Amino acid sequence: MLHDTLQDPSKLTRASRVSNEIRDAIIAGKMRPGAKVNLDHLREEYGVSLSPIREAISRLVADRLVEFEDKKGFRIVPLGMANLLEITRLRADLEALALKHAIAIGTLEWESKIPAAIHHMNNTTGTNQTAAHDLFHTSLIRGCAMPMLRDLCVMLGNLHKRYANILNYDGAGRDMAGEHAAIADAALARDAELGPTLLARHIERTGNDLSALFEKRAKDFK
């Protein structure tokens, strides 16, 4: 969740570090959707005892990246159209809600983070671009003063990102820079109607693109 991913790595517990590493692997698509989670294999791979592995996997169940089935154990959450549509709807609604509250009560410090995030995102390439994009979305909602809502938004963003990584979605054909700039401008203008509307529309477009790609490749994930 948000508090784990933004903490100083040197201050994280062993379970938190392992949880973050496994979370990143699942989101990157390095662990096959629907695959059984072998705790002993993970224990050997990460060089830790079984206890921190169990704790890490339990956290990932809460993140909706791993699921538990009676008599079958843990497995990576499968991909599915219904799942993707729900993620898109919830993410669009909740990020828009968080931005609406941030616009209403956000501080000058919150405002200052948004142009910095835009600049960083527009001048970052390669593998660091995804992190820069995440930082932009996080900067928009940080000012809402609702930690639970922020955590939910981050979780849903990660779930969307997993689909994007597995489906090799890069936003081709869209003016992503223009979309981001319009959202940022509305947020900085304290427009509590336009900003959330543009953000929700931005997320919905990503969800629609992912849905179209998934429909073409659905048989690959059965």
N, C-alpha and C positions, 0 to 999 in steps of 0.2 A: 504494500500500500504506500501512500504518499510519504509517511513518516520514515519508512525503511529506505526508500529510494533516494531521499534527500539528505539523510544523515551522513556525517563523516564516517567513511567505511571503517576507520580504525576504532570507532566506538561501537560498532555493531557486534552483537553476540554471534557465536558460531552458527547458530540456527538461522539468524537473520541473513548472514552472508550467504549461506547455502541456499536459503529460500530465494534471495535475490538472483543468484546465479541460475538456479533452476527456472525461475520465472522468466528470466531473459532468454533462456534456451527454448522454452515453450513458445514465447511470443515471437521469437525469430523463426519458428517452424522447424527447429532442430530436433524436436521430439514429436513423433508422428501423432496426429489427432486420433484418438480412440485407442492408442497403444496402452498396454498394461504397464503400470509403474512397478518396477522391481526395486524394492527398498534395499536389498542386499547389493544389487548392482550399483545403485546410487551411492551407497555407503563406501564402496570400494573406489568409485570414480572420484568422489570428493574428499576421500581420506578422513572421514569422520566416523564416529560411532553411530549406532542405529537411532539413539535418542534425538540428536539434532535433525536427522533426516526425517523422522516421524513428525517432529514439530514443524519443520519446513514444509512438508507435504500438507499438513493440516492447514497451514496458512494459505497455501495455494488452492485448497478446497474453498476457503472463504473468498478467494479472488476469482472463483469460477473458472480456473484453469485446469484443475484436477477435480475428479468426482469419485465418490466412494459408492460401491455397490455391495450389498450383503452377499457373502459367499464368493464374491469375485475380487474384492479388494479395490485398489486405486487404479484409475486409468486417466490418461489425458482426455480432457473434454473433447468430444468429436465436433466436427464442423457440421452445420446444418442451416438451411435457409431460415427456418423459424427462429433459430438462435440468433442469426445475423440480423434479422429484421427487428427482433426485440432489443438487441444491443444498440442498433441505430436509433430506434425510437427513444429509448431511455437516455442515451448519451445526448441526443439533440435537446431533449426536454430539460435534463438536469444541468447541462453546461449553460444553457440559456438562462435557467433560473439562477445559477450561481453568478453569472455575469450581471444579471439584473440587480442582484443584491450588491455586488461589488461596485457597480456604477452608482448606486444610491449611497453607499457608506465608505467606499474605498478612499484611502488616504493619498496624499501627494506621493508618498513612497510607492504605493501601488501603481499610480499613474506613470511614474518614472520607469518602472520595470517594463512597461509595454513597448515603448519605442526601442529600448535596448534589446528586447527579445526579437522585435521585427528586424532590426539591423543585424543582429547575430544570425538570424535565420536566412536573411537574404545574402549574407556573405559567407555562408558555410556550404561546403560541398562534400560529396562522398558519404562515407558511413556516419559522419557526424551530423548530417542534415536531419536525420530522424530525431535525434536528441534535441536539436535546435527547434524543430517543429513542436515537439512535446513541451519544451520550455515556453514557447509562445502560448500554447493553450493553457498551461499552468499559470502563466503570468496574468492571463485574463481573469481567472477565477479566484486567485489568491486573496483578493480584497473582500471576499464575501463574508468573512468571519464565521464560517460554518465548516469546521474541520471534517465532520461526517460527510457533508455534501461534497467537499473537495476530494475526499478519499474515493467516494463513489464515482466521481467524474474521472479520476485517474484510472480506476479499475476498468471502467467502460472504455476509456481511450485505449488501454492496453489490449482489451479484447478485440476492438476494431483493428488495432495494429497487427494482431496475430493474423487476422484474415488477410490484411493487406500484404504482409510478408509472404504468407503461404501462396497467395494468388498472384504475387509479383505485381502488385498495383503501385504505380508511381504517379498517378494523377495526370497522365498524359492527356492533352487536349483541353485542359483547364487552365485558367489564369489564376493559379494558386496565389501568386504574389499579390495580384489585384484583390482577390477575395480576402486575404489576410489584412491587407492595408485598409480595406473598407471597414472590416470589423474593428480594427484598432482605432481608426479615426472616429467611429461612432462611440466607442467606449470612452475615448479621451474627451469627446464632446459631451459626455454624460447623457447620451441619448438612451434612456432606459427602454425604449421601444425598438428603435432601429438596431442597436447593437446586438441584443439577444436574438432578434429575428434573423439578422445576417449570419450569426454564429450557428443557429439551428439549421438554416438553409445550407450552409457550408458543410456541416456534418451529414445532413440528409443527402446531399449530392455524393459525398464519399460513400455513404451506405448504398445508394442506388447503383453506383459504379461497381461496388464490391458484389452486390446481389447479381448484377448482370454477368460478371465474371464467374461467380460461383455457379450460376445456372448452367453455364457452358461446360463447367468442369465437375459438376456434382458427382458424376459416376466415379471420378478419381478418388473420392473420399468415402465411398461406401465400404 
